[in-house]
Amino acid sequence: MEAGERIENALQRAVQRTTDETAPPKLAAAIHHAVFPGGARVRPRLTLAVASACGEADGDLVDGTATAIELLHCASLVHDDLPCFDDASIRRGQASVHAAFGTPIALLAGDALIVLAFDTLARSSGRSPHLLAPLITAIAQGAGAPTGIAAGQAWESEPNPPSVRYRLAKTGALFVAATMSGALASGADPTAWRSLGLRLGEAYQVADDLLDAVSAAADCDKPVGRDAILGRPNTVAELGVSGAMAHLEKLIDAAMDAIPPCQGEKELRDLVRLQALRLAPKHPAHQAA
Amino acid sequence: MEAGERIENALQRAVQRTTDETAPPKLAAAIHHAVFPGGARVRPRLTLAVASACGEADGDLVDGTATAIELLHCASLVHDDLPCFDDASIRRGQASVHAAFGTPIALLAGDALIVLAFDTLARSSGRSPHLLAPLITAIAQGAGAPTGIAAGQAWESEPNPPSVRYRLAKTGALFVAATMSGALASGADPTAWRSLGLRLGEAYQVADDLLDAVSAAADCDKPVGRDAILGRPNTVAELGVSGAMAHLEKLIDAAMDAIPPCQGEKELRDLVRLQALRLAPKHPAHQAA
């Protein structure tokens, strides 16, 4: 099965379990809205690719791991879009969850997605119970505090956030969780995969900065110029558009170099190259004009 | 070690890990504020008592389980107190988390506590890896959707919430998780422990309704009369104060009867009786006058 289809199927199964006919209808609809239709599913694709490169042995566990990573990402988007943070009414080309269902339901949908992530992972671990605890810890480091998404967002409430730690927590940590958990789910040593996640996370952040700064609203799934309005660190503000583009290319090369020797190395390189092409904004110089 | 001390120590260790010197300072302070000082720690005490009654074999796992239950409870209080829900400025006699740290940090503190709950449980499972997955699923059923706290709160956004399912999700489900996970953590069959959790959860809800309706603000850790203002189901509104008190006593008797035969049955009965005494409001008739 193609990776994209595999991810959508696994997400459907997980969301179905939490939104069955016994669930409050608005919450169920909001959870569905938060997960489908998805974006590029970059993080779970990465998890699948690393798991495959490490000789995937337990397909259920790999599915559960990729699903957990994506559900945590979806939860973070729902909460980030809330009025008390970005106050974004559009996400992935449709109404954000709180715009469609109200703030209380959006907040609860995010909470339920976090719980569902860990439950889905647990339910997938039947053939590999010894891998569950290290997987949870690796994924929690990408999602919670002190190093994960919740911490990353919280740095924005501090007067002088440490730039490297802030960016790592906000974006990098879940990419690191995606690569390390992919390795772990295949029973491989995750430490060799940390660097790939770090570099891809950084590349993704720079690409997002470029999109934020230069894209026309029609080409982009979130309102433009938010970082400048909110006073956040932004690579384009620091390096300019062409400087940021050059930095992005360097980061993608560095990510390719960070792929450790493994049986699926070629396929993984192809995936990273493909994702990198999707990351780079089209015609940034033109759009910046 | 006495149960209360054991719970505080385990919570301290967990919170310390998520609020170390690398965490954003406001988030770290908010997480600490959300967990300490605690309330009666009713749910983790119940988990410890059931685990002990089932012949506790892995103390680390029992600590991790009780901690996860309490952290999820704390997370739910932080989110319930937010302006978009109860808008409560006081909790446990001090400022609520959002009143002290602002809504964005309170929201993130709740998220981080949910992640911490599962990570703490995972880290405690080293000697019993085969018990981790069923524990996570049992606890997730108390916290997420369709049956847990997130669903319970979401029912309040529906026009006609089904009364039994709403109350079960809002309060009962985490009590059920507390008893069933206590049994699971000792390697016992959790199904025999479901009924005790259900009945204690219902008793706790009735006691909370009594407190909500009759307590003076000074005796209570939350603003009074919120249910009436918010149009929520409330046993006192349905049965009156003396009717609700009689119902509470019946529920506590039913909870005692629901304790399955086990080696620590006597100690568990003593605990339930003690907690029941703490549940019942003092002089409700007088206060209602």
Interface residues (C-beta under 8 A of the other chain):
Chain A: T18 T19 D20 T22 A23 P24 P25 K26 L27 A28 I31 A75 H79 L82 C84 F85 G102 T103 P104 I105 L107 L108 A109 G110 D111 A112 I114 V115 L116 F118 D119 L121 A122 R123 S125 G126 P129 H130 L132 A133 P134 I136 T137 A140 A143 G144 A145 P146 T147 G148 I149 A150 A151 Q153 A154 W155 E156 S157 E158 P161 R165
Chain B: T18 T19 D20 T22 A23 P24 P25 K26 L27 A28 I31 A75 H79 L82 C84 F85 G102 T103 P104 I105 L107 L108 A109 G110 D111 A112 I114 V115 L116 F118 D119 L121 A122 R123 S125 G126 P129 H130 L132 A133 P134 I136 T137 A140 A143 G144 A145 P146 T147 G148 A150 A151 Q153 A154 W155 E156 S157 E158 P161 R165
